[in-house]
Amino acid sequence: MRHAALLLLVAMGIAVSAAGPIAEPPLVLEAKIPLGAVSGRIDHFAIDLAHQRLFVAELGNNSVGIVDLAAETVAHRIAGLKEPQGVGYFPRTDTLYVANAGDGAVQLYRGADFAPSGRIALGDDADNIRIDEAHDRVWVGYGSGALAAIDAASNRKTLDIRLKAHPESFRLAPGGERIFANVPEAGEIATVDVAAARQVSAIETHGTRANFPMALDTETGRILSVFRNPPLLIAYAMADGRRVASIAICGDADDVFLDAKRRRVYVSCGSGAIDVLDASGDTYQRMAHIATVSGARTSLFVPERDRLYLAVRASGREPAAIWVFRPSP
């Protein structure tokens, strides 16, 4: 009788095991949104929640794709850029900011029709963008070592904070009064005092190199910095920079995000995987190693939509696309 019941469940397409139904993995691939004829490396994302738009920095294609998430299609493409690396969207002014590595400029576009609305020259290698709505600021990492603050009302650079080398991922602490920045060429994580407009301290990385992605866990007061050599996630205390935990992760990581609701960490890696880590305790445990595509290393977790978006560049195996993952349960 039990054998017959199992056969019926299999016929209905329900996965079963001796212990009962097989649980879903912590990330489930829900959709693949084609990007069309986009070649080369894809870099970072930004989100427009009100209009359900995802902005994609198509660095190798010198373009930014605007994805309509409701329709799961590319609604528009901004061409003629110069190696766009970072994108940021400021909701109050409905403005898209695009940081270009090729000429070091930040290009501005109106969200209504994506017409150009300004250009801010920073110098060279304009990279990651962070939005600080509370202070009407747009932060951009650039050059051989600087963070620039752009006033979102006037679109003028109002602060220029020097660092020891080029900043990779950086994050604003709650309140926006401190910034933590990965500075891999200096072998450190910089702490910036925004009011003082200067770096005030550094966490030495002691031989671990290429710390590109970063996330903040404000609940535990930790900086999560991810290294490529060796491939590790290391957690440091925000208060004093102590190293409090570490775990080996997938290779060539470029983004890391905390899912605060589930107490999980998602790390997307160019080696062709997403690592899902359990962050519910003092240490970290790997929950799953989700296979993706080689080179697919940039991603964006959007808690408000409860989705992880992964950039997959065009290859012989896969066309350029955004893979949409749903966390489970």
C-alpha positions in Angstrom: 0.0 0.0 0.0 2.8 2.4 0.9 4.6 1.6 -2.3 1.5 2.4 -4.3 1.1 5.7 -2.5 4.7 6.7 -3.3 4.2 5.8 -7.0 1.1 8.0 -7.1 3.1 11.0 -5.6 5.9 10.5 -8.2 3.3 10.4 -10.9 1.9 13.8 -9.6 5.4 15.3 -9.8 5.9 15.6 -6.1 9.5 14.8 -4.9 9.5 12.3 -2.1 12.0 10.4 0.0 11.7 7.8 2.6 11.4 10.5 5.2 8.8 12.4 3.3 8.8 15.3 0.7 12.2 16.7 -0.2 12.6 20.2 0.9 13.4 23.0 -1.6 16.9 24.4 -1.6 17.3 27.8 0.1 17.4 29.5 -3.3 15.1 28.5 -6.1 15.6 29.6 -9.7 12.3 31.2 -10.6 12.9 32.9 -13.9 15.5 33.9 -16.5 15.0 37.4 -18.0 16.8 37.7 -21.4 18.9 40.8 -21.9 19.2 40.5 -25.6 22.3 41.1 -27.7 24.5 42.1 -24.7 28.2 41.1 -24.9 31.0 41.1 -22.3 31.1 41.6 -18.6 28.0 42.7 -16.6 28.6 44.7 -13.4 26.4 46.0 -10.7 22.6 46.6 -10.3 20.3 49.2 -8.8 16.5 48.9 -8.1 13.6 51.3 -8.5 10.9 49.7 -6.3 8.1 52.1 -7.2 8.3 51.4 -10.9 9.5 47.8 -10.6 12.7 48.5 -12.6 16.1 46.9 -12.4 19.1 48.8 -13.7 21.9 46.7 -15.1 25.5 48.0 -15.7 26.4 46.2 -18.9 30.1 47.2 -18.7 31.4 45.2 -21.6 28.6 46.4 -23.8 29.0 50.1 -22.8 25.3 50.3 -21.9 22.8 50.2 -19.0 19.8 47.9 -19.4 16.5 48.8 -17.8 14.6 45.7 -16.9 10.8 45.8 -16.4 10.5 43.2 -13.6 6.7 42.9 -13.9 6.9 42.1 -17.6 10.3 40.3 -17.3 11.7 42.1 -20.3 14.2 44.8 -21.2 12.1 48.0 -21.5 15.0 50.4 -22.5 18.7 50.5 -23.0 21.1 53.5 -22.5 23.9 53.1 -25.0 27.2 54.9 -25.7 28.6 54.8 -22.1 32.2 54.2 -21.2 32.5 51.0 -19.1 29.7 51.6 -16.7 30.5 49.9 -13.4 28.1 51.3 -10.8 24.5 52.4 -11.0 22.3 54.1 -8.3 18.7 55.3 -8.3 17.5 58.2 -6.2 13.7 57.8 -5.8 12.8 61.3 -4.6 14.2 62.9 -7.7 13.6 59.9 -10.0 17.2 60.1 -11.2 19.5 57.3 -12.4 23.2 57.7 -11.7 25.8 55.8 -13.8 29.5 55.6 -12.8 31.8 55.0 -15.7 35.3 53.5 -15.4 36.4 54.6 -18.8 36.2 58.4 -18.3 35.7 58.6 -14.5 32.4 60.5 -14.9 29.0 60.0 -13.3 26.2 60.4 -15.9 22.7 61.4 -14.8 19.4 60.4 -16.5 15.8 61.3 -15.9 13.8 58.3 -14.7 10.7 59.3 -16.7 12.3 59.0 -20.2 16.0 58.3 -19.5 17.0 61.6 -21.1 20.5 62.8 -20.0 20.2 65.3 -17.2 23.8 66.0 -16.2 27.4 64.8 -15.9 29.8 65.0 -12.9 33.5 64.5 -13.7 35.3 62.7 -10.8 38.7 61.9 -12.4 39.0 58.3 -13.3 37.6 54.8 -12.6 34.2 55.8 -11.1 32.9 52.6 -9.6 30.4 51.6 -6.9 27.5 53.9 -6.0 25.5 54.0 -2.7 22.4 56.0 -2.1 21.9 57.9 1.2 18.3 59.1 1.1 18.3 60.3 4.7 21.0 62.9 3.8 20.1 63.5 0.1 23.5 62.1 -0.9 24.8 59.9 -3.6 28.2 58.3 -2.8 30.7 57.2 -5.4 34.0 55.3 -5.0 36.6 56.4 -7.6 40.2 56.9 -8.7 43.3 55.9 -6.8 41.5 56.3 -3.5 38.5 58.5 -2.9 34.8 58.6 -2.0 32.8 61.5 -3.4 29.5 62.7 -2.1 27.1 64.2 -4.6 24.2 66.4 -3.3 21.0 64.9 -4.8 19.2 68.2 -5.0 21.9 70.3 -6.8 23.8 67.3 -8.3 27.1 68.9 -7.3 30.0 67.2 -5.6 30.1 68.4 -2.0 32.6 66.1 -0.3 35.8 64.3 -1.4 37.2 61.9 1.2 40.7 60.5 0.4 41.6 56.8 1.0 44.9 55.0 0.6 43.9 53.2 -2.6 40.9 52.6 -4.9 37.8 51.6 -2.9 35.8 48.5 -3.9 32.5 47.7 -2.2 31.6 50.2 0.6 28.7 50.4 3.0 27.0 53.2 5.0 26.5 52.4 8.7 23.0 53.1 10.1 22.5 56.8 10.3 25.0 57.4 7.5 27.7 58.9 9.8 30.2 56.2 9.1 31.3 54.4 6.0 33.2 51.1 5.8 35.1 50.6 2.6 37.1 47.6 1.2 40.5 48.9 0.1 42.2 45.8 -1.2 45.4 47.4 -2.6 46.1 48.8 0.8 45.3 45.5 2.6 42.6 47.1 4.8 39.0 48.0 5.5 38.8 51.7 5.9 36.5 53.4 8.5 35.4 56.9 7.4 33.9 59.6 9.6 31.5 61.5 7.3 31.2 64.6 9.5 35.0 64.9 9.8 35.3 64.0 6.0 38.2 61.7 6.5 39.3 58.2 7.2 39.7 57.7 10.9 40.8 54.1 11.3 41.5 50.9 9.4 41.1 47.2 9.9 44.2 45.4 8.6 43.4 42.3 6.5 46.7 40.5 7.5 47.6 38.6 4.3 44.1 37.9 3.0 43.8 39.7 -0.3 41.3 41.0 -2.9 38.5 41.9 -0.5 35.9 43.1 -3.0 32.3 42.4 -1.7 31.0 43.8 1.6 27.8 43.7 3.6 26.9 45.0 7.0 25.0 42.9 9.6 23.6 45.7 11.8 21.8 43.2 14.1 25.1 41.7 15.3 27.2 44.7 14.6 29.4 43.0 12.0 31.2 43.9 8.8 31.1 41.0 6.4 34.1 41.3 4.0 34.6 38.7 1.3 38.1 37.9 -0.1 39.1 36.2 -3.3 42.6 35.1 -2.2 42.0 32.9 -0.3 38.3 32.7 -0.9 36.9 33.6 2.6 34.1 35.5 4.2 35.5 37.2 7.3 33.3 38.9 9.9 34.7 41.9 11.8 33.2 43.7 14.8 32.1 47.2 13.7 32.9 48.6 17.1 36.6 47.7 17.3 37.6 45.8 14.1 38.1 42.4 15.9 37.9 39.4 13.6 35.0 37.4 15.0 34.3 34.6 12.5 35.3 33.3 9.1 34.3 30.6 6.6 35.6 29.3 3.2 33.3 30.3 0.3 33.2 30.0 -3.5 35.9 31.6 -5.7 36.0 34.9 -7.5 33.2 36.5 -5.3 31.9 39.9 -6.4 28.8 40.5 -4.2 27.5 39.5 -0.8 24.1 40.2 0.8 22.5 39.6 4.2 19.0 38.2 4.2 18.1 39.6 7.7 14.6 38.0 7.7 16.1 34.4 7.4 19.5 35.2 8.9 21.2 34.0 5.8 24.1 35.3 3.7 24.2 35.1 -0.1 27.6 35.2 -1.9 27.7 35.2 -5.7 30.9 34.0 -7.3 32.4 34.0 -10.8 33.5 30.4 -10.2 29.9 29.6 -11.1 28.1 29.3 -7.8 26.1 31.1 -5.1 27.0 30.1 -1.6 24.1 30.3 1.0 25.4 30.6 4.6 23.5 30.2 7.8 24.1 33.4 9.9 21.8 32.6 12.8 24.6 31.8 15.2 28.0 33.3 16.2 29.7 31.4 13.4 28.6 30.7 9.8 27.7 27.4 8.2 27.2 26.6 4.6 23.6 25.7 3.8 23.9 25.2 0.1 26.2 25.6 -2.9 24.0 26.6 -5.8 25.5 26.0 -9.3 25.1 28.9 -11.8 27.4 29.8 -14.7 31.1 30.6 -14.8 31.6 34.4 -14.8 28.2 35.1 -13.2 29.5 37.0 -10.1 27.4 40.1 -9.7 24.1 40.1 -8.0 21.6 42.1 -6.0 19.3 40.9 -3.1 16.2 43.1 -2.8 14.5 42.4 0.6 11.4 44.4 -0.4 10.8 42.0 -3.3 12.3 39.0 -1.5 14.4 38.1 -4.6 18.1 37.7 -5.5 19.0 38.9 -9.0 22.1 37.4 -10.7 23.9 38.8 -13.8 24.8 36.0 -16.3 27.0 37.2 -19.1 26.6 35.7 -22.6 28.6 32.6 -23.3 28.5 29.5 -25.4 26.3 27.9 -22.8 24.0 30.7 -21.8 22.7 34.0 -23.4 23.0 37.2 -21.4 20.2 37.2 -18.8 19.2 38.1 -15.3 18.5 35.0 -13.3 15.8 35.5 -10.6 16.1 33.4 -7.4 13.4 33.1 -4.8 14.6 32.3 -1.2 12.9 29.4 0.4 11.1 28.9 2.7 
